[in-house]
Amino acid sequence: MNIHKSLFFEDIKTENEFVWKFPSSNIEVFMKREDLIHPIVSGNKFRKLKYNLKFALDNNYDSVVTFGGAFSNHISATAYACQLINLPCTGIIRGEELEQLASKNFISNPTLQFAQQCGMQFKFVSRNAYRDKEKLQLECLAKNPNSYFIPEGGTNKLAVKGCQEILSAEDKHFDYIASSCGTGGTLAGLIKAAGNHQHVIGFPALKGSFLQQEIQQLTRKKNWSLNTNYHFGGYAKLSSELISWMNSFFRKTKIRLDPIYTAKMMYGIEDLIKNSFFRKNTRILAVHTGGLQGINGMNEIRKAKGLNLID
Ligand SMILES: Cc1ncc(COP(=O)(O)O)c(C=O)c1O
């Protein structure tokens, strides 16, 4: 699907694709193919940016500023979307050492290279400075007081509103809705949109217990839980076992996953089914939140280290 400026602000409904049936328990798993919205502004990136960018345009901001790491899906999606709507944007990027890559046109980092080609300006900061977002924000505002800030990972109230649109009326017959989580914004949108008879289950990609409180701040509903057993060492820790598993998932289903988010969720769902976590006849809808753009960059690093590659 090609996103045009006008389409970017329209409603998009994605297909649910059948993935697995477990005959002994009659459990079925479907995948909501949000990844097919667009190769770059894919999945939850599209959903999170939609109302944020609309807000920036409607309120006549003259630039967008956001934050992210070197392989961030959010950075590349924001760069592409801002180019599409002719809004200048700046990415504040974690890691001052990356500045040196700029002179080589980010040749070893396809994410930053792509974002730069889309016209994104970069400000590289140390990991320490990156933690103080308020200070960074004030520095940017001093230069351009008419900047619209989107938080790291894209999560805020407008992002949650966009993520509510992932589900439609036809999805009400599923018992469980599943999603991978980083900041929790996507899960909060799903929780708000799900019926009270449905249970939303989140699979955090990061270690730690902060997410429960973050999500509680975004929604008061109670029809959800987090399963923290499938982070595979935490964010950006690529597990060779998980990569072999997702490669075999791809061979069987032709659905490509990413090792930071969606593969952890799908692995978790399969493992939970095998361990009789879900009751018989359960229907599960797993959301494919996209994020496949980072795979090339991850493979380059893995190739240099002689590790197994993502197919
Ligand atoms: C592909 C992908 N899936 C899931 C997530 C997690 O989303 P959230 O930060 O809203 O929890 C992200 C990060 O935004 C992502 O890039």
The ligand as an SDF file (V2000), in Angstrom:
LIG
                    3D

 16 16  0  0  0  0  0  0  0  0999 V2000
    7.6030   -2.8520   15.5920 C   0  0  0  0  0  0  0  0  0  0  0  0
    7.2240   -2.3840   16.9470 C   0  0  0  0  0  0  0  0  0  0  0  0
    6.3700   -3.1340   17.6490 N   0  0  0  0  0  0  0  0  0  0  0  0
    5.9970   -2.7800   18.8950 C   0  0  0  0  0  0  0  0  0  0  0  0
    6.4780   -1.6350   19.4750 C   0  0  0  0  0  0  0  0  0  0  0  0
    6.0330   -1.2890   20.8570 C   0  0  0  0  0  0  0  0  0  0  0  0
    5.0960   -0.2530   20.8290 O   0  0  0  0  0  0  0  0  0  0  0  0
    4.8570    0.6400   22.1090 P   0  0  0  0  0  0  0  0  0  0  0  0
    6.0710    1.4930   22.2830 O   0  0  0  0  0  0  0  0  0  0  0  0
    3.6630    1.4390   21.7700 O   0  0  0  0  0  0  0  0  0  0  0  0
    4.6490   -0.2690   23.2580 O   0  0  0  0  0  0  0  0  0  0  0  0
    7.3740   -0.8100   18.7650 C   0  0  0  0  0  0  0  0  0  0  0  0
    7.9000    0.4250   19.3430 C   0  0  0  0  0  0  0  0  0  0  0  0
    7.3130    1.4520   19.2290 O   0  0  0  0  0  0  0  0  0  0  0  0
    7.7520   -1.1950   17.4620 C   0  0  0  0  0  0  0  0  0  0  0  0
    8.6110   -0.4680   16.7350 O   0  0  0  0  0  0  0  0  0  0  0  0
  1  2  1  0
  2  3  1  0
  2 15  2  0
  3  4  2  0
  4  5  1  0
  5  6  1  0
  5 12  2  0
  6  7  1  0
  7  8  1  0
  8  9  2  0
  8 10  1  0
  8 11  1  0
 12 13  1  0
 12 15  1  0
 13 14  2  0
 15 16  1  0
M  END
$$$$
